[in-house]
Amino acid sequence: MILISPFPTAEYICTTPLDLYDHSDCRTLATQSAQGRHFRLTSQRTETAIQVQQCEDEYRAWLPLDRLSDLLPAKTPYEAIAVSRGQIEARLDAVIAYTLRAKDKPNTYLWGGNIGPNYDCSGLMQAAFSSVGIWLPRDSFQQEAFCQPVAISDLVAGDLIFFGQERVDHVALYLGNDHYIHSSGKSQGRNGIGIDRLTADSGNPISQAYFEKWRSCGRVMHSVS
């Protein structure tokens, strides 16, 4: 069992995939952590949970105290690696391939999911890019702010497409030729990963629904540092 000091500063590595929650009651999934991710423990805790911060994207969420045994002290601290746009471009085929493989596995939409086989929209994007060493922020509205804006007419494969009204609440990966891949929920007529068109398409109700709430497009220029 890890001993928690009042102001912990050490880093830990998870030894197994972990679910993290949006509140200390640990009822609603916020995100997931794949085996090997780095954590810092914060000073926020209750009798049953502690708030942790993932080092790769600085995302904070709650971990049940009974899962602390799944964390081990890190021998070396996490260190972000700078990635240029040129390096990102060279890896975009692999990013796209990751999402296509995820689509081909049985899956359903999972709010907070980002380790598969079940993903939410931004979790799929983060997982696909992190698989090639590029870290994005966790949530879709954060990913929009992180990206360089691009016009819809200038989209290239590997760019991100954002949807929402007052603020972004959905993200997809552009594949080229007006098509994109994303994980969407039951409310939009699908429960998992699919490919749709970024055009008005009355014959495809999912494409049409998302086209009507299209908001912006963005290009990944660097990794979280």
N, C-alpha and C positions, 0 to 999 in steps of 0.2 A: 504494500500500500504506500502511495506517495505521501510524504509529510508536507503539508501546505503551510508555508510561512505567511505572516500577515501581509507581506508585500513581495510575492514571488517574482523572480526575474528569470529563473532558469527556463530552458526550453525542454520540451518533451516530444517524443515521437510515438504515434499510435501504432500498436502492434497488430491491430485488426481493424477492419472497417467499422466506423462509428457513426451513429446517428446523433446529431446535435439539434437542440430545440430553441424555439424563439422566446420562451419564458422559463422561469425557474421551476414551474410545475411539470415541465418536460412532457407536455401532452401533444404539442403541435410541432412537427418537424420543420426546422429552419434550413438545414443543409446536412450534408454527409461528408465524412472524411475518409479518404482511401487510406489503406495501410501505408505507413511511411511518412504521412504528413506531420509537419512540425506544429507544436502548440506552445503558447505561453498561458500560464494560469493567471487570471486577474484576481483582484481583491474582493470581487463580488461573489458572494456565496450564501447559500441557505443551509438548512440542516440536511437537505437531500440533493443539492446540485451546486455546481460552481460554474461561473462564466469563464469561458476560454476564448483565446484569440488565435486563429489560424495564422501562422507566420507568412504563408505564401501570398495571401490576399488580404490579411488584416481583418478578416471577418470575425465578428464576435457572436457567440451563441452559447447555449447552456448544455453542460454535460452532467448526467446523473453521477453522483458521488460513487455509486457502486460500479462505475466503469473506469474509475481512476486506475484500477489495476491493469487496464489495457494501455496505459502510458508508461513509457520508460524514459529516463533522462537521456537527452541527446548528447552524444559525444562531442559533436561540433554544432555550432549554431547555424540556423538557416541563413544562406547568403544568396540574395537575388543575383541572377546572371543577366547582364544587359544583352538585349537582342535587337538588332537593327531591322529596319523594314526589309532590306534585302534578304536577310536571314529568314524573316517571317514568310516572305513570298516563296522561298524555296521549300517551306514546310506546309504550305496551304493544301497541296494535294493530299498530304497525309491527314490533315485536319478534316478535309471533306470525306476521305475514306473512312475515318473513324465514325463519323455520323452515319454513313451508309451501312457500315457493319452493325451499328447500334440499331438501325431501323430493321435490319434483317433478322434480329433476334426477337423472340416474343417479348413484348413490353407494353406497359401501360403508363399513362401520365402520373407522375408522383410529385406533388408539391414538396419542394426541398430536395428532390433526388438529384444527385450528381455523380454517383458511382456505378450506376447501371445494375440491372438492365432497364430500370425505370428511372426516367429523368423528368425534371421540369424544363421549361424552355431555356432559361439561363444556365441551368446546371449542365445541360447538354453542350452548350457553347463552351463553358468553362472546362468541362472534361475533355472535349475535343482538342482545344488549344493546349491545355496542360499536358496532354499526351505527347506533345512534341516540344515541351519545355517553354511554353508561352503561357503566362498567367494573366487571366482577366479578372476583374472584380466579380463578385458572386452574383449580384442581382442585375436584372435587365436595365433598370434605370441608371445603375452605376456603369454598366457597360456602354450605354449610349454616351455618357459624359466622358468616358475613358477614350473613346474612339475619335478619330479625325472625321469630321462630317464630309460626306461626299454626295454629289447630286445623284438622283436615281438613274439618270442617263449615263453616269460614269461608273456604275457598279462593275466590279470584276469579281470573279469567283473567289470566295473566301471572305468577302465583305459581310458585314452584319446588317440586318434590316430590323428596324424597330417599329413597334406598333403601340398605340395607346391614344387616349383622349387628353386628359389633363396632364398626365405624365406617362412615360413608357411603362407598359405592363406585360410586354411580350417581345421576344427576340427570335430571329431566324438566321440561318446561314445561307448566303446566296451561292447557288451552284452554277449560275450562268444561264443564258437563253431564257431569261424571265422566270426561272424556277428557283425555289428555295426549300430547305429542309428545316423542320422544327418539330418540337414536341408540344402538342396542344391537348387540352383537356376536353372532357365530355361536353362542356357548355358550347364548344364550337363544332360539335359533330364528330369529333375524333377523340380517341383515348390513347394517345401514344404518338410515336414519331411517324411523320409522313412528309411527302413532297407536294408543294402547291405552287401556283403561279402568281407572280406579282403583277397581275393585270385584272381588270374587270372581267369576270367569268361567271355568267349566270348559270352555266352548266355545272359549275363546281361551287357549291354553297360555302365550303370552307375557304377557298380562295377568295370568293366574293366578300365574305364577312371580314377577312383580314385586310383585303384591299381597301375596304371602306374605313378602316382604322389605321392605315399606314401613316407613320409619323415622320421617320427620318432614316437615313442610311449612314453607316460609319465604317471606317477602315482601321484595322488594328495596326498601329505604328510601332508599338513597343510592348514590353511585358511589364507587369506590375513590379515596382522596385521599392 
